[in-house]
Amino acid sequence: MAADSTPASALRAAISDVVASHGVELLEVEVTGPRNKRVVRLVADAPDGVGIDTIASISHAVGPIADDVVDGSYTLEVTSPGVDRPLTTVTQFDRNVGREVEVRHAKGDTDTQTTGTIVAVDAERLTLQVGKDEREIPFGDVFEGRIVLPW
């Protein structure tokens, strides 16, 4: 099987260590638009969030690397995830232990949604407090989760 050679995957491979050196996790790399007006969007997060100084530092460090990897002109956007961004990885769920979430997951042959407070997370399962009960959802069945906002 050939390696993934999309601009986004090539850029991710080239910048992953640089972004990690800033103490953040690279969640998403997106390269969109026509060759002469591309947008390169990087989404990074950390347990305590990502401040503007870290965003600027990542942007300065990644810019020269992106120049070598991305064809044509582009606009570089480095951002942190918004409050409504879906949770899709074990790390993202683990960062939100104690918060209420809506989780979309498989249940048998159907899709379902469960709302509860994250109690525990590991590579195999997500445990939610739903009312007085704890429910375990196999992590392999989880499609995504979203934080339930208090407003």
N, C-alpha and C positions, 0 to 999 in steps of 0.2 A: 504494500500500500504506500502511495506517495505521500510525502509530508505536506501538510496544509501550507500553501504558499500565498494565501490572501494577504493584502497589505496589513490588515489588522493583526493577523497571527504573526507575521514577520516582525511587526513593530513590537508586539507583546514580548516576543522572544528577545528582542534587542534591548528593551528597557526594563524588564522585570527586576533585575538585580539593582538597577539605579533607583527605581521607585522603592523597592524594599529597604534600601539603605537609608531612606528617610523615615523608616519606622511605620510604614503604611502598607496595606494590602491593595494590590491592583485588582479591582473588581471587573473592570470592563475596558476594552479597547475597541473603538469604533472608527472606521474610516469610511466616510460617505461623500457623495457628490461627484460631479464630473472632474476629470483630471486637472483642469485649470482652476477649480474652485472647491477643493476638498475641505471637509471639516474632519479634523482628527480630535476625537473626544476620549479623554481618559477619566475614569471614575476610580477614585481611591478612597479607602476608609481605614480607620484605626479604632481601637477600643474606646478612646475618649474623643473621637471625632478628628477631623482634619482642619486645622486653622489656615487662615489666609496666607501666613508666612510659609507654611509647608507647601501649600498649593503653588505659590510663586517660586519656591525653591525647586520643586519638581519640574515646573514648566521650564525654568532656565536650564536644568540639567538634561531634560529630555529633548528640548528643541534641536540641538545639534545632531542628536542621534536620529530623530525623525527626519531631518533634512536629508540624511543618507539613505533612509529606508523608503520614504513616501515620495512617489513620483509627482511632479507638478507642484503648483502652489497650493498652500493649505492654510487654514486657520487652526491653531492649536487651542483646545479648550481642556483645562484640567479642573475637575470638580470633585466634590464629595457627593455621596448619594443623598437624595432628598428624603424627607420623612415618609414619602409614599412609595419609595422604591421597593420592589419586591425583595424578600429574603429568599435566597436560593441555595446558599451553601451552609454547611455545618457551622462554619465560623460565624456567619452572619446571625444564625439562630442563637448560637452560644453567647454572642455579645448582647443578646436581648433577653437573657434569662430574667424572669421576674416581670416581664412586660406582657400585656395582653396582645394576642395576635389572632388573625384569621388565617387558617391554613387550608389551602386547596390541596387535596390528595386523592389518591386512588383508594377505593374501598371495594374490593372484589373487582367486578368488571365495570364499575361506574366511578365517576368523579363525585366527590363530596367536599363539603367545607365544614371545618370544626373551629370554633372560637373558644379560646381559653388562655390561661397564663402559662408561659413557658416555665416548667419546673426543672427540666434537665435535658441535656442534648449530648449525644455521642454519635459516633460514625454510623451506628446501626438504627438509632431511634430518637424520636422527639417525644418528650413526655410533657403533656399539658394538664393543668388543673382545670377541669370543666365542672363548675359547680362544686359538689363535694367529692367528685370522682377524679381520679387520675386516668388519663388515656394515653396509651403509647401508640405512636404511629411509626411504622417502619420508615426510616429515612429514605429508602429507595422508592417509597410510594408518594413522597412529598413532591408536589409540583412547585409550589411557592407559598410564601406566607407574607402577610402584610401586618404591620403594627396597627393596632386599633388606637386611633388618636382620641384623646380625652374630650375633644370639642365636637 
